[in-house]
Amino acid sequence: MANWIEGAIKKPGALTAMAKAMGGEKKEGGVKHEFLEKAVKAKGKLGQRARLAKTLKGMNKKGC
């Protein structure tokens, strides 16, 4: 089941790096929730990475 996740994450930390450059990083690290919600609607790589992050975050809550 987890094999698709390894293949889906081509550049670990890329979303965090983009968030840092755009001012959407938390002080303690990670991405702000507000930034992630706006980025989900974006086109291109930023949107793709944000949607994947949201999917993975949701899987953690469901206990998969």
PEJO-V142124 format. One record per helix or strand. SS is the DSSP state (2 for helix, 1 for strand). FROM is the first residue (numbers start at 1). TO is the last residue. If there is no record, write none. Layout:
# PEJO-V142124
[[SS/FROM/TO] [SS/FROM/TO]]
This chain:
# PEJO-V142124
[[2/3/8] [2/14/22] [1/25/25] [1/31/31] [2/33/40] [2/44/62]]
